[in-house]
């Protein structure tokens, strides 16, 4: 089993995120519900600014996903209300590692880190309803689907049908503990 970890995103991770978005295929953009991807310079500016924002002032925060210390993807928390709530999102930019079963563990590690860092009471994840990968992963972990609605999951997304999952801390902890006991 590879070593999995999450850490705050750094400026060294930004080119991976930008390349992932800029070079997404039409099929990937459709699956994710990406509507508008800004030019490289704009994306770099946005992500570098997010990395430089002091955590206490952040309305969004990103964690890089690591497999054997190599960055392979990220999760973000947006709409942060410290001590209350936030909304998670996830991406694996390394195509070769998609579908390998790493996402659930990394997602749960991220959720737990977000809960801890921002002293949250609740977290949701709202993937595009037609995007099978995150929906399948969230169901596999056991997070309850609480609603389906029409909206945009980010400033880059089109308005589409979204599924809202309740990312319960206890379920994330149980998932991580179950994996640790198998190792």
Buried (B, 14 or more C-beta within 10 A) or exposed (E): EBEBBBEEBEEEBBEBBBEBBEEBEEEBBBBBBBBEBBEEEEBBEBBBEBBEEEEEEBEBBBBBBBBEEEBBBBBBBBEBEBEEBBBBBBBBBBEEBBEEEBBBBBBBBBBBBBBEBBEBEBBBBBBBBBBEBBBEBBEEBBBEEEEEEEEBBBEBBBEBEBBBBBBBBEBBBBBBEEBEEEE
